[in-house]
Amino acid sequence: MRTVGLDGDRDVPRACRVKQLLTTLKDHRQKAGLTQADLAELVDVSRKTINTVENGVFVPSTILSLKLARALKVTVEDLFQLPN
Amino acid sequence: MNALTLTRLSANLLLVFGIAAVIVSILAGYPIEARYIIGLGAVAVLGAVTQFAVSIIKPRAIRPSWDEQTVASHRGSYQFGYWAALIGFWALFFLSQSRGVDANEALLWIGAVLICAPSVWMAIATFRGRAG
């Protein structure tokens, strides 16, 4: 797995840093062959919301996280991780 | 962009342009008048009624327009409106006490802030991708 050093002295999985949350949603969505609009329709949110979650602007609720995980057939922990 | 998002954005933009027009007219030397505020209020009410009607007509299609990010932005718009009104009130209060700003004019300004501040926030949120 590609890694990037976000905190200088330690590496963390390649992911987008969201305040206190890391996400690999974009990678998993692309792996599933879905566009942002496709995924948005599957989980009943707007495409903009998928975009902001992927870019680390918006932290999704537990319910949306579970819906995203179910739609992409992965676990929530696969999509979102705490930095530590 | 679905019907509700379009309706909501249109109503918010109308209010943004409305308050901008009022500000420009004041800067041009015209006094603020009650009919401006009545006009802004009418646009706001009409926008709300239209959005309600769209929600009734297309209940399934509007769900992404009320997703959790939009709800958060919507909540933010009311918080912004509250602080804008509070700060506006104190600013106008002191101006009316010290610089002779007419109390009637101050009341109209507070009305304009109350009507338009949340819409300004929501319009910006929509263009920044923070509201569906």
Backbone of each chain as ProteinMPNN parsed JSONL, in Angstrom:
{"seq_chain_A": "MRTVGLDGDRDVPRACRVKQLLTTLKDHRQKAGLTQADLAELVDVSRKTINTVENGVFVPSTILSLKLARALKVTVEDLFQLPN", "coords_chain_A": {"N_chain_A": [[0.844, -1.202, 0.0], [0.539, 2.177, -0.868], [2.068, 4.806, 0.879], [1.832, 7.891, 2.679], [3.577, 10.42, 4.378], [2.077, 12.051, 6.87], [2.302, 13.192, 9.303], [4.895, 13.927, 9.532], [7.061, 12.403, 11.07], [6.06, 9.839, 10.93], [4.527, 7.265, 8.963], [1.348, 7.033, 7.367], [-1.537, 5.219, 6.123], [-2.195, 5.725, 2.598], [-4.295, 8.291, 2.203], [-6.983, 10.615, 2.55], [-6.76, 13.353, 4.657], [-8.975, 14.154, 7.187], [-9.592, 16.397, 9.302], [-9.907, 14.838, 12.129], [-9.959, 12.422, 10.917], [-9.294, 9.821, 8.612], [-9.739, 8.993, 5.199], [-10.488, 6.534, 2.732], [-12.297, 6.5, 0.8], [-12.56, 7.363, -1.882], [-10.73, 5.756, -3.279], [-11.86, 3.203, -2.867], [-14.343, 3.577, -4.072], [-13.636, 4.025, -6.729], [-12.419, 1.61, -7.25], [-14.638, 0.014, -7.19], [-15.768, 0.748, -9.497], [-17.498, 2.897, -9.701], [-19.082, 6.067, -10.268], [-19.046, 9.326, -8.68], [-21.636, 10.265, -8.725], [-23.089, 7.894, -9.125], [-22.586, 6.505, -6.723], [-23.644, 8.327, -4.94], [-26.354, 8.157, -5.573], [-26.862, 5.572, -4.777], [-26.687, 5.724, -2.001], [-28.425, 7.683, -1.341], [-27.75, 10.455, -1.172], [-26.513, 13.757, -2.075], [-24.405, 14.307, -4.98], [-22.485, 16.141, -4.388], [-22.07, 15.789, -1.683], [-20.793, 13.306, -1.548], [-18.467, 14.05, -2.821], [-17.375, 15.973, -1.029], [-16.981, 14.388, 1.206], [-15.086, 12.604, 0.242], [-13.008, 14.377, -0.21], [-12.352, 15.151, 2.271], [-13.634, 17.239, 3.487], [-16.104, 17.121, 4.634], [-17.333, 15.36, 7.389], [-18.843, 12.305, 7.568], [-21.952, 11.058, 9.019], [-22.54, 8.313, 11.362], [-24.533, 6.689, 10.315], [-24.538, 7.338, 7.554], [-21.941, 6.56, 6.967], [-22.106, 3.792, 7.374], [-23.942, 3.156, 5.359], [-22.445, 3.831, 3.11], [-20.352, 2.009, 3.336], [-21.761, -0.371, 3.065], [-22.747, -0.092, 0.472], [-20.401, -0.17, -0.991], [-19.48, -2.599, -0.365], [-17.639, -3.089, 1.722], [-15.981, -2.742, 4.925], [-16.754, -0.291, 7.468], [-14.44, 0.526, 8.691], [-12.633, 0.054, 6.69], [-13.099, 2.178, 5.05], [-12.897, 4.492, 6.586], [-10.572, 5.788, 8.883], [-9.067, 6.372, 12.073], [-6.453, 8.747, 12.675], [-4.398, 7.783, 14.366]], "CA_chain_A": [[0.0, 0.0, 0.0], [1.285, 3.441, -0.884], [1.886, 5.588, 2.107], [2.326, 9.267, 2.692], [3.847, 10.886, 5.726], [1.246, 13.222, 7.165], [2.73, 13.823, 10.551], [6.334, 14.119, 9.537], [7.939, 11.306, 11.443], [5.475, 8.508, 10.786], [3.721, 7.085, 7.764], [-0.013, 6.53, 7.546], [-2.019, 4.778, 4.821], [-2.534, 6.778, 1.636], [-5.677, 8.663, 2.467], [-7.2, 12.046, 2.681], [-6.888, 13.645, 6.076], [-10.194, 14.901, 7.496], [-9.479, 16.8, 10.7], [-9.429, 13.693, 12.918], [-10.403, 11.209, 10.218], [-8.686, 9.503, 7.314], [-10.698, 8.255, 4.382], [-10.052, 5.935, 1.471], [-13.552, 6.33, 0.068], [-12.359, 7.545, -3.324], [-10.067, 4.552, -3.792], [-12.817, 2.094, -2.879], [-15.38, 3.866, -5.073], [-13.057, 3.793, -8.054], [-12.221, 0.161, -7.364], [-15.96, -0.566, -7.47], [-16.199, 1.209, -10.822], [-18.638, 3.804, -9.572], [-18.828, 7.507, -10.269], [-19.592, 9.959, -7.468], [-23.103, 10.328, -8.882], [-23.614, 6.534, -8.905], [-22.532, 6.208, -5.297], [-24.6, 9.229, -4.288], [-27.696, 7.618, -5.768], [-26.996, 4.343, -3.979], [-26.83, 6.004, -0.564], [-29.443, 8.73, -1.177], [-27.239, 11.792, -0.85], [-26.152, 14.468, -3.3], [-23.046, 14.035, -5.456], [-21.594, 17.07, -3.677], [-21.73, 15.222, -0.375], [-19.76, 12.294, -1.791], [-17.242, 14.793, -3.151], [-16.776, 16.584, 0.166], [-16.496, 13.309, 2.087], [-13.827, 12.11, -0.353], [-11.959, 15.39, -0.087], [-12.061, 15.435, 3.674], [-14.262, 18.485, 3.924], [-17.278, 16.788, 5.449], [-17.247, 14.088, 8.113], [-20.198, 11.735, 7.521], [-22.506, 10.461, 10.242], [-22.403, 6.857, 11.445], [-25.504, 6.064, 9.4], [-24.049, 7.468, 6.173], [-20.734, 5.718, 6.858], [-22.561, 2.402, 7.216], [-24.547, 3.039, 4.024], [-21.344, 3.849, 2.128], [-19.641, 0.733, 3.451], [-22.632, -1.409, 2.499], [-22.814, 0.1, -0.985], [-19.106, -0.532, -1.585], [-19.194, -3.975, 0.114], [-16.45, -3.1, 2.582], [-16.357, -2.343, 6.285], [-16.582, 1.144, 7.732], [-13.018, 0.734, 8.999], [-11.897, 0.106, 5.419], [-13.317, 3.503, 4.445], [-12.511, 5.593, 7.484], [-9.696, 5.397, 9.977], [-8.511, 7.436, 12.904], [-5.045, 8.926, 12.303], [-3.473, 6.998, 15.18]], "C_chain_A": [[0.878, 1.25, 0.0], [1.029, 4.206, 0.408], [2.382, 7.006, 1.914], [2.543, 9.677, 4.136], [3.05, 12.144, 6.006], [1.718, 13.944, 8.411], [4.249, 13.931, 10.648], [7.098, 12.863, 9.826], [7.295, 9.92, 11.334], [4.599, 8.472, 9.537], [2.322, 6.594, 8.13], [-0.509, 6.096, 6.181], [-2.385, 5.951, 3.922], [-4.014, 7.109, 1.814], [-5.774, 10.168, 2.582], [-7.419, 12.361, 4.151], [-8.079, 14.57, 6.315], [-10.144, 15.281, 8.954], [-8.958, 15.633, 11.559], [-9.76, 12.377, 12.23], [-9.681, 11.053, 8.886], [-9.697, 8.725, 6.488], [-10.066, 7.735, 3.092], [-11.271, 5.695, 0.578], [-13.348, 6.402, -1.443], [-11.736, 6.294, -3.951], [-11.06, 3.395, -3.921], [-13.917, 2.324, -3.92], [-14.86, 3.571, -6.466], [-12.835, 2.306, -8.311], [-13.541, -0.534, -7.709], [-16.504, -0.122, -8.827], [-17.392, 2.14, -10.789], [-18.2, 5.252, -9.709], [-19.377, 8.073, -8.957], [-21.112, 9.995, -7.53], [-23.74, 8.962, -8.637], [-23.691, 6.226, -7.408], [-23.54, 7.062, -4.525], [-26.016, 8.677, -4.401], [-27.92, 6.371, -4.901], [-27.266, 4.638, -2.503], [-27.759, 7.194, -0.29], [-28.903, 10.063, -0.656], [-26.906, 12.489, -2.163], [-24.717, 14.112, -3.708], [-22.044, 14.925, -4.719], [-21.153, 16.506, -2.329], [-20.655, 14.143, -0.522], [-18.42, 12.995, -2.048], [-16.581, 15.37, -1.899], [-16.291, 15.538, 1.164], [-15.152, 12.806, 1.563], [-12.68, 13.096, -0.152], [-11.671, 15.799, 1.348], [-12.649, 16.725, 4.186], [-15.402, 18.2, 4.892], [-17.099, 15.417, 6.093], [-18.651, 13.481, 8.168], [-20.638, 11.182, 8.859], [-22.262, 8.949, 10.236], [-23.319, 6.176, 10.429], [-25.013, 6.155, 7.957], [-22.797, 6.613, 5.959], [-21.11, 4.26, 6.628], [-23.179, 2.177, 5.837], [-23.465, 2.984, 2.946], [-20.612, 2.513, 2.13], [-20.452, -0.387, 2.812], [-22.663, -1.305, 0.969], [-21.52, -0.354, -1.668], [-18.646, -1.927, -1.156], [-17.852, -4.055, 0.847], [-16.911, -2.765, 4.005], [-16.143, -0.837, 6.44], [-15.109, 1.454, 7.995], [-12.162, 0.74, 7.738], [-11.978, 1.513, 4.808], [-12.761, 4.641, 5.288], [-11.638, 5.058, 8.615], [-9.313, 6.625, 10.809], [-7.029, 7.56, 12.58], [-4.087, 8.056, 13.115], [-3.791, 5.52, 15.061]], "O_chain_A": [[1.833, 1.358, 0.77], [-0.082, 4.234, 0.938], [3.248, 7.272, 1.08], [1.764, 9.31, 5.015], [3.329, 13.196, 5.431], [1.55, 15.156, 8.548], [4.803, 14.015, 11.744], [7.727, 12.3, 8.929], [7.952, 8.92, 11.628], [4.023, 9.474, 9.115], [2.144, 5.836, 9.084], [0.027, 6.543, 5.167], [-2.816, 7.007, 4.383], [-4.875, 6.259, 1.587], [-4.776, 10.879, 2.694], [-8.2, 11.681, 4.816], [-8.174, 15.64, 5.714], [-10.631, 14.517, 9.787], [-7.75, 15.45, 11.706], [-9.835, 11.334, 12.88], [-9.486, 12.014, 8.142], [-10.429, 7.891, 7.02], [-9.238, 8.394, 2.462], [-11.272, 4.81, -0.278], [-13.901, 5.595, -2.19], [-12.162, 5.838, -5.012], [-11.1, 2.702, -4.937], [-14.369, 1.382, -4.57], [-15.543, 2.953, -7.282], [-13.031, 1.809, -9.42], [-13.561, -1.535, -8.425], [-17.571, -0.565, -9.251], [-18.197, 2.175, -11.72], [-17.093, 5.619, -9.317], [-20.083, 7.385, -8.22], [-21.792, 9.784, -6.526], [-24.8, 8.871, -8.019], [-24.709, 5.755, -6.901], [-24.195, 6.594, -3.594], [-26.786, 8.724, -3.442], [-29.008, 6.149, -4.37], [-27.984, 3.893, -1.837], [-27.869, 7.655, 0.846], [-29.521, 10.71, 0.19], [-27.004, 11.889, -3.233], [-23.919, 13.671, -2.881], [-20.909, 14.524, -4.46], [-20.022, 16.713, -1.89], [-19.722, 14.073, 0.279], [-17.378, 12.572, -1.546], [-15.366, 15.265, -1.731], [-15.316, 15.76, 1.882], [-14.207, 12.606, 2.326], [-11.532, 12.701, 0.05], [-10.85, 16.679, 1.605], [-12.21, 17.25, 5.209], [-15.629, 18.945, 5.845], [-16.759, 14.442, 5.424], [-19.556, 14.078, 8.751], [-19.817, 10.875, 9.724], [-21.832, 8.383, 9.23], [-22.929, 5.212, 9.77], [-25.063, 5.171, 7.219], [-22.619, 6.016, 4.897], [-20.512, 3.577, 5.796], [-22.967, 1.134, 5.219], [-23.55, 2.202, 1.999], [-20.293, 1.959, 1.078], [-19.909, -1.24, 2.11], [-22.612, -2.316, 0.268], [-21.549, -0.862, -2.788], [-17.565, -2.379, -1.533], [-17.05, -4.962, 0.621], [-18.096, -2.535, 4.244], [-15.446, -0.205, 5.646], [-14.595, 2.494, 7.584], [-11.095, 1.352, 7.71], [-11.051, 1.97, 4.14], [-12.227, 5.621, 4.767], [-11.926, 4.023, 9.217], [-9.248, 7.748, 10.309], [-6.4, 6.559, 12.238], [-3.057, 7.634, 12.591], [-3.119, 4.692, 15.675]]}, "seq_chain_B": "MNALTLTRLSANLLLVFGIAAVIVSILAGYPIEARYIIGLGAVAVLGAVTQFAVSIIKPRAIRPSWDEQTVASHRGSYQFGYWAALIGFWALFFLSQSRGVDANEALLWIGAVLICAPSVWMAIATFRGRAG", "coords_chain_B": {"N_chain_B": [[-28.715, 18.693, -10.997], [-31.357, 18.694, -8.809], [-34.982, 19.35, -8.647], [-35.699, 20.615, -6.199], [-33.264, 21.594, -5.202], [-32.649, 23.399, -7.197], [-34.799, 25.195, -7.001], [-34.462, 26.122, -4.402], [-31.912, 27.286, -4.565], [-32.434, 29.283, -6.446], [-34.3, 30.91, -5.076], [-32.701, 31.735, -2.925], [-30.687, 33.101, -4.278], [-32.157, 35.168, -5.432], [-32.8, 36.607, -3.147], [-30.256, 37.319, -2.304], [-29.428, 38.98, -4.411], [-31.423, 40.842, -4.104], [-30.929, 42.028, -1.557], [-28.452, 43.056, -2.142], [-29.137, 44.943, -4.063], [-30.63, 46.69, -2.487], [-28.647, 47.638, -0.764], [-26.953, 48.9, -2.599], [-28.666, 50.919, -3.48], [-28.941, 52.39, -1.143], [-26.328, 53.228, -0.779], [-26.209, 54.88, -2.936], [-27.535, 57.0, -2.029], [-30.233, 56.946, -1.497], [-32.909, 56.647, 0.845], [-33.55, 53.838, 3.046], [-36.476, 51.931, 2.549], [-39.752, 50.875, 3.66], [-41.081, 49.357, 1.771], [-39.085, 48.026, 0.381], [-38.259, 46.102, 2.197], [-40.594, 44.701, 2.551], [-40.802, 43.645, 0.009], [-38.516, 41.966, -0.054], [-39.216, 40.205, 1.991], [-41.501, 39.084, 0.869], [-40.421, 37.711, -1.299], [-38.915, 35.829, 0.11], [-40.914, 34.366, 1.473], [-42.397, 33.419, -0.688], [-40.44, 31.861, -1.909], [-40.113, 29.894, 0.062], [-42.659, 28.72, 0.041], [-42.744, 27.745, -2.569], [-40.652, 25.871, -2.472], [-41.736, 24.114, -0.626], [-43.935, 23.214, -2.063], [-42.656, 21.911, -4.204], [-41.442, 19.875, -2.763], [-43.645, 18.406, -1.995], [-44.685, 17.617, -4.421], [-42.601, 16.152, -5.626], [-41.561, 14.021, -3.74], [-39.679, 11.888, -3.465], [-37.576, 12.5, -5.176], [-36.402, 14.706, -4.037], [-34.911, 13.977, -1.904], [-31.994, 13.715, -1.859], [-31.448, 16.41, -1.759], [-31.867, 17.124, 0.786], [-29.884, 15.943, 2.261], [-27.469, 14.883, 4.797], [-25.292, 16.66, 4.81], [-26.344, 18.973, 3.645], [-28.309, 19.56, 5.499], [-26.674, 20.201, 7.65], [-25.437, 22.508, 6.633], [-27.684, 24.08, 6.365], [-28.438, 24.375, 9.009], [-26.231, 25.793, 9.826], [-26.686, 28.137, 8.413], [-28.784, 29.308, 9.788], [-27.584, 29.758, 12.224], [-25.687, 31.611, 11.444], [-27.435, 33.635, 10.629], [-28.563, 34.299, 13.073], [-26.366, 35.361, 14.527], [-25.657, 37.454, 12.841], [-27.937, 39.052, 13.008], [-27.888, 39.656, 15.731], [-25.437, 41.034, 16.064], [-25.903, 43.017, 14.206], [-28.1, 44.267, 15.404], [-26.962, 45.412, 17.762], [-25.05, 47.104, 16.639], [-26.666, 48.856, 15.152], [-28.2, 49.83, 17.198], [-26.36, 51.306, 18.755], [-25.578, 53.119, 16.816], [-27.975, 54.445, 16.412], [-28.234, 55.674, 18.813], [-25.983, 57.272, 19.053], [-25.219, 58.468, 16.596], [-27.452, 59.435, 15.478], [-28.989, 57.811, 13.784], [-32.048, 56.987, 12.369], [-34.587, 55.371, 14.245], [-36.63, 53.938, 13.016], [-35.543, 53.389, 10.52], [-33.432, 51.803, 11.362], [-34.828, 49.587, 12.303], [-35.857, 48.614, 9.918], [-33.494, 47.858, 8.666], [-32.653, 45.796, 10.342], [-34.651, 43.984, 9.782], [-34.048, 43.424, 7.111], [-31.588, 42.147, 7.411], [-32.332, 39.904, 8.951], [-33.994, 38.585, 7.141], [-32.342, 38.094, 4.926], [-29.741, 37.145, 5.646], [-29.525, 34.265, 6.303], [-30.038, 33.235, 3.745], [-27.954, 34.227, 2.206], [-25.839, 32.815, 3.315], [-26.604, 30.157, 2.651], [-26.587, 30.281, -0.147], [-23.881, 30.722, -0.672], [-22.864, 28.384, 0.469], [-23.954, 26.484, -1.249], [-22.664, 27.064, -3.681], [-20.11, 26.462, -2.916], [-20.182, 23.781, -2.779], [-21.231, 22.648, -0.507], [-23.825, 22.198, -0.01], [-26.625, 20.413, -1.159]], "CA_chain_B": [[-29.338, 19.456, -9.908], [-32.787, 18.364, -8.828], [-35.94, 20.466, -8.619], [-35.664, 21.362, -4.934], [-31.997, 22.32, -5.142], [-32.77, 24.528, -8.13], [-35.758, 26.156, -6.43], [-33.851, 26.723, -3.213], [-30.829, 28.167, -4.994], [-33.038, 30.449, -7.105], [-34.865, 31.788, -4.042], [-31.597, 32.327, -2.165], [-29.996, 34.085, -5.124], [-33.032, 36.341, -5.548], [-32.651, 37.39, -1.913], [-28.902, 37.894, -2.298], [-29.464, 40.121, -5.339], [-32.334, 41.829, -3.516], [-30.248, 42.796, -0.498], [-27.384, 43.811, -2.81], [-29.778, 46.109, -4.695], [-30.982, 47.631, -1.407], [-27.393, 48.254, -0.299], [-26.501, 49.822, -3.656], [-29.544, 52.091, -3.489], [-28.616, 53.188, 0.051], [-25.04, 53.875, -1.065], [-26.468, 55.93, -3.925], [-28.118, 58.141, -1.34], [-31.672, 56.81, -1.256], [-33.164, 56.06, 2.178], [-34.179, 52.509, 3.033], [-37.93, 52.096, 2.672], [-40.469, 49.669, 4.108], [-41.483, 48.493, 0.632], [-37.96, 47.139, 0.042], [-38.265, 44.969, 3.123], [-41.793, 43.912, 2.221], [-40.44, 42.903, -1.208], [-37.599, 40.881, 0.322], [-39.999, 39.239, 2.762], [-42.391, 38.383, -0.062], [-39.586, 36.746, -2.042], [-38.554, 34.741, 1.035], [-42.106, 33.536, 1.706], [-42.693, 32.755, -1.964], [-39.418, 30.814, -2.063], [-40.419, 28.8, 0.996], [-43.877, 28.049, -0.433], [-42.371, 26.992, -3.777], [-39.878, 24.7, -2.051], [-42.679, 23.178, 0.005], [-44.733, 22.616, -3.142], [-41.785, 20.964, -4.917], [-41.25, 18.727, -1.869], [-44.879, 17.612, -2.015], [-44.868, 17.044, -5.771], [-41.55, 15.153, -5.898], [-40.967, 13.7, -2.428], [-38.529, 10.977, -3.559], [-36.47, 13.136, -5.902], [-35.757, 15.797, -3.295], [-34.17, 13.455, -0.741], [-30.579, 14.139, -1.84], [-31.355, 17.849, -1.452], [-31.923, 17.265, 2.237], [-28.974, 14.988, 2.896], [-26.956, 15.404, 6.073], [-24.423, 17.82, 4.619], [-27.211, 20.125, 3.416], [-28.935, 19.882, 6.783], [-25.65, 20.887, 8.447], [-25.292, 23.856, 6.081], [-28.926, 24.783, 6.675], [-28.321, 24.747, 10.419], [-25.217, 26.859, 9.847], [-27.254, 29.387, 7.887], [-29.573, 29.931, 10.853], [-26.631, 30.276, 13.22], [-25.14, 32.837, 10.864], [-28.507, 34.627, 10.69], [-28.711, 34.738, 14.463], [-25.252, 36.243, 14.906], [-25.746, 38.667, 12.009], [-28.998, 39.882, 13.573], [-27.453, 40.138, 17.044], [-24.406, 42.061, 15.85], [-26.586, 44.122, 13.524], [-28.926, 44.996, 16.372], [-26.14, 46.261, 18.631], [-24.439, 48.154, 15.801], [-27.695, 49.855, 14.835], [-28.617, 50.454, 18.458], [-25.389, 52.346, 19.109], [-25.646, 54.154, 15.783], [-29.183, 55.248, 16.621], [-28.038, 56.469, 20.027], [-24.873, 58.219, 18.982], [-25.083, 59.2, 15.334], [-28.745, 59.913, 15.015], [-29.679, 56.963, 12.799], [-33.452, 56.901, 12.715], [-34.962, 54.051, 14.789], [-37.441, 53.231, 12.006], [-34.592, 52.866, 9.517], [-32.688, 50.71, 12.013], [-35.72, 48.428, 12.327], [-35.913, 48.064, 8.554], [-32.215, 47.169, 8.405], [-32.673, 44.512, 11.064], [-35.53, 43.115, 8.985], [-33.303, 42.981, 5.922], [-30.571, 41.181, 7.866], [-33.024, 38.672, 9.349], [-34.529, 37.895, 5.959], [-31.356, 37.741, 3.896], [-28.483, 36.525, 6.103], [-29.473, 32.815, 6.073], [-29.998, 32.939, 2.308], [-26.594, 34.498, 1.74], [-25.04, 31.663, 3.763], [-26.956, 28.963, 1.878], [-26.141, 30.457, -1.538], [-22.426, 30.495, -0.67], [-22.663, 26.951, 0.743], [-24.286, 25.729, -2.469], [-21.595, 27.239, -4.68], [-18.9, 25.81, -2.409], [-20.405, 22.333, -2.768], [-21.567, 22.196, 0.849], [-25.268, 21.96, 0.084], [-27.094, 19.767, -2.384]], "C_chain_B": [[-30.849, 19.188, -9.918], [-33.667, 19.591, -8.559], [-35.844, 21.292, -7.334], [-34.385, 22.179, -4.816], [-32.078, 23.576, -6.007], [-33.686, 25.614, -7.566], [-35.123, 26.897, -5.249], [-32.743, 27.698, -3.602], [-31.389, 29.436, -5.642], [-33.572, 31.44, -6.071], [-33.75, 32.48, -3.262], [-30.87, 33.391, -2.987], [-30.836, 35.343, -5.311], [-32.888, 37.239, -4.322], [-31.273, 38.041, -1.825], [-28.869, 39.123, -3.22], [-30.351, 41.239, -4.788], [-31.637, 42.689, -2.472], [-29.097, 43.616, -1.1], [-27.964, 45.073, -3.453], [-30.142, 47.155, -3.649], [-29.724, 48.366, -0.943], [-26.891, 49.276, -1.329], [-27.359, 51.089, -3.644], [-29.274, 52.997, -2.288], [-27.31, 53.949, -0.19], [-25.201, 55.013, -2.077], [-27.209, 57.119, -3.314], [-29.617, 58.059, -1.104], [-31.89, 56.2, 0.132], [-33.794, 54.676, 2.045], [-35.682, 52.698, 3.279], [-38.59, 50.76, 3.025], [-40.802, 48.756, 2.934], [-40.341, 47.589, 0.17], [-38.011, 45.874, 0.903], [-39.475, 44.081, 2.872], [-41.503, 43.055, 0.978], [-39.53, 41.721, -0.896], [-38.349, 39.78, 1.081], [-40.913, 38.424, 1.855], [-41.619, 37.339, -0.866], [-39.25, 35.551, -1.156], [-39.741, 33.797, 1.253], [-42.452, 32.748, 0.447], [-41.712, 31.607, -2.217], [-39.714, 29.614, -1.186], [-41.635, 28.008, 0.512], [-43.56, 27.196, -1.668], [-41.595, 25.734, -3.412], [-40.777, 23.646, -1.405], [-43.481, 22.447, -1.076], [-43.909, 21.581, -3.909], [-41.582, 19.7, -4.078], [-42.47, 17.814, -1.867], [-45.019, 16.894, -3.357], [-43.857, 15.934, -6.046], [-40.855, 14.731, -4.606], [-39.716, 12.818, -2.51], [-37.322, 11.704, -4.155], [-35.731, 14.178, -5.067], [-34.905, 15.278, -2.131], [-32.685, 13.825, -0.734], [-30.402, 15.628, -1.524], [-31.451, 18.126, 0.036], [-31.02, 16.235, 2.895], [-28.275, 15.661, 4.083], [-26.01, 16.601, 5.929], [-25.256, 19.089, 4.416], [-27.891, 20.551, 4.709], [-27.943, 20.633, 7.673], [-25.455, 22.323, 7.952], [-26.506, 24.704, 6.41], [-28.905, 25.263, 8.123], [-27.315, 25.898, 10.564], [-25.779, 28.188, 9.382], [-28.086, 30.09, 8.957], [-28.671, 30.461, 11.963], [-26.031, 31.585, 12.731], [-26.174, 33.962, 10.946], [-28.673, 35.189, 12.089], [-27.611, 35.728, 14.838], [-25.273, 37.537, 14.099], [-26.794, 39.614, 12.585], [-28.572, 40.479, 14.913], [-26.43, 41.272, 16.904], [-25.025, 43.292, 15.18], [-27.416, 44.956, 14.486], [-28.072, 45.945, 17.207], [-25.489, 47.39, 17.847], [-25.459, 49.257, 15.53], [-28.188, 50.563, 16.09], [-27.66, 51.6, 18.816], [-25.381, 53.475, 18.081], [-26.865, 55.057, 15.995], [-29.045, 56.137, 17.854], [-27.011, 57.576, 19.826], [-24.847, 59.058, 17.697], [-26.421, 59.611, 14.721], [-29.371, 59.111, 13.896], [-31.115, 56.77, 13.27], [-33.822, 55.481, 13.167], [-35.796, 53.253, 13.782], [-36.545, 52.607, 10.936], [-33.83, 51.676, 10.083], [-33.533, 49.436, 12.026], [-35.799, 47.775, 10.943], [-34.632, 47.311, 8.222], [-32.149, 45.812, 9.093], [-33.546, 43.509, 10.319], [-34.797, 42.554, 7.781], [-32.269, 41.918, 6.298], [-31.22, 39.838, 8.21], [-33.504, 37.877, 8.14], [-33.401, 37.322, 5.097], [-30.13, 36.97, 4.39], [-28.464, 35.001, 5.896], [-29.372, 32.448, 4.592], [-28.612, 33.183, 1.727], [-25.701, 33.304, 2.082], [-25.317, 30.432, 2.896], [-26.499, 29.071, 0.42], [-24.637, 30.188, -1.637], [-22.139, 29.002, -0.459], [-22.937, 26.122, -0.506], [-23.173, 25.842, -3.488], [-20.275, 26.621, -4.232], [-19.053, 24.29, -2.337], [-20.768, 21.79, -1.412], [-23.072, 22.011, 1.041], [-25.753, 21.432, -1.244], [-28.121, 20.569, -3.135]], "O_chain_B": [[-31.525, 19.43, -10.918], [-33.183, 20.69, -8.287], [-35.901, 22.521, -7.376], [-34.419, 23.328, -4.377], [-31.641, 24.657, -5.612], [-33.379, 26.803, -7.646], [-35.232, 28.117, -5.12], [-32.642, 28.793, -3.047], [-30.878, 30.532, -5.414], [-33.335, 32.645, -6.166], [-33.84, 33.673, -2.972], [-30.486, 34.439, -2.469], [-30.303, 36.452, -5.345], [-32.859, 38.465, -4.435], [-31.133, 39.164, -1.339], [-28.345, 40.172, -2.847], [-30.071, 42.422, -4.978], [-31.736, 43.916, -2.493], [-28.8, 44.718, -0.638], [-27.356, 46.142, -3.395], [-29.988, 48.354, -3.879], [-29.747, 49.582, -0.754], [-26.461, 50.373, -0.971], [-26.841, 52.197, -3.782], [-29.365, 54.22, -2.395], [-27.187, 55.129, 0.137], [-24.435, 55.977, -2.076], [-27.476, 58.113, -3.99], [-30.213, 58.994, -0.57], [-31.129, 55.326, 0.546], [-34.479, 54.38, 1.066], [-36.096, 53.513, 4.104], [-38.069, 49.683, 2.734], [-40.808, 47.533, 3.074], [-40.585, 46.511, -0.37], [-37.835, 44.754, 0.422], [-39.389, 42.857, 2.968], [-41.906, 41.894, 0.905], [-39.735, 40.617, -1.4], [-38.143, 38.59, 0.844], [-41.079, 37.219, 2.048], [-42.101, 36.228, -1.085], [-39.291, 34.405, -1.604], [-39.585, 32.577, 1.221], [-42.762, 31.559, 0.512], [-42.096, 30.531, -2.674], [-39.588, 28.467, -1.616], [-41.643, 26.778, 0.565], [-44.043, 26.071, -1.797], [-41.84, 24.662, -3.966], [-40.599, 22.446, -1.612], [-43.677, 21.234, -1.013], [-44.406, 20.5, -4.226], [-41.553, 18.591, -4.612], [-42.343, 16.595, -1.751], [-45.414, 15.73, -3.422], [-44.201, 14.904, -6.625], [-39.684, 15.051, -4.402], [-38.793, 12.982, -1.712], [-36.194, 11.54, -3.692], [-34.576, 14.5, -5.347], [-34.249, 16.065, -1.447], [-32.166, 14.216, 0.311], [-29.337, 16.052, -1.076], [-31.152, 19.23, 0.492], [-31.344, 15.712, 3.961], [-28.464, 16.851, 4.337], [-25.937, 17.45, 6.817], [-24.921, 20.149, 4.945], [-28.033, 21.742, 4.987], [-28.315, 21.58, 8.365], [-25.324, 23.246, 8.756], [-26.386, 25.895, 6.698], [-29.295, 26.39, 8.43], [-27.53, 26.841, 11.325], [-25.4, 29.243, 9.891], [-28.098, 31.319, 9.031], [-28.963, 31.492, 12.569], [-25.883, 32.541, 13.492], [-25.842, 35.097, 11.288], [-28.894, 36.385, 12.276], [-27.882, 36.793, 15.394], [-24.94, 38.6, 14.623], [-26.58, 40.824, 12.647], [-28.85, 41.642, 15.204], [-26.548, 42.32, 17.539], [-24.723, 44.434, 15.527], [-27.439, 46.184, 14.404], [-28.397, 47.124, 17.351], [-25.389, 48.512, 18.342], [-25.154, 50.443, 15.662], [-28.548, 51.739, 16.055], [-28.089, 52.709, 19.134], [-25.199, 54.642, 18.43], [-26.799, 56.269, 15.787], [-29.651, 57.205, 17.938], [-27.152, 58.676, 20.36], [-24.487, 60.234, 17.73], [-26.485, 60.076, 13.583], [-30.186, 59.633, 13.135], [-31.361, 56.433, 14.428], [-33.414, 54.504, 12.539], [-35.677, 52.03, 13.708], [-36.75, 51.472, 10.507], [-33.605, 50.679, 9.398], [-33.022, 48.341, 11.789], [-35.806, 46.551, 10.818], [-34.667, 46.261, 7.58], [-31.669, 44.826, 8.533], [-33.215, 42.327, 10.237], [-34.905, 41.369, 7.466], [-32.1, 40.922, 5.595], [-30.731, 38.778, 7.818], [-33.429, 36.649, 8.121], [-33.499, 36.2, 4.601], [-29.537, 36.212, 3.622], [-27.484, 34.481, 5.364], [-28.709, 31.477, 4.227], [-28.151, 32.438, 0.863], [-24.914, 32.843, 1.256], [-24.39, 29.748, 2.46], [-26.075, 28.082, -0.178], [-24.176, 29.516, -2.56], [-21.278, 28.429, -1.127], [-22.22, 25.16, -0.783], [-22.775, 24.848, -4.094], [-19.424, 26.293, -5.058], [-18.145, 23.596, -1.88], [-20.633, 20.59, -1.175], [-23.528, 21.7, 2.141], [-25.364, 21.913, -2.308], [-28.597, 20.136, -4.184]]}, "name": "protein", "num_of_chains": 2, "seq": "MRTVGLDGDRDVPRACRVKQLLTTLKDHRQKAGLTQADLAELVDVSRKTINTVENGVFVPSTILSLKLARALKVTVEDLFQLPNMNALTLTRLSANLLLVFGIAAVIVSILAGYPIEARYIIGLGAVAVLGAVTQFAVSIIKPRAIRPSWDEQTVASHRGSYQFGYWAALIGFWALFFLSQSRGVDANEALLWIGAVLICAPSVWMAIATFRGRAG"}
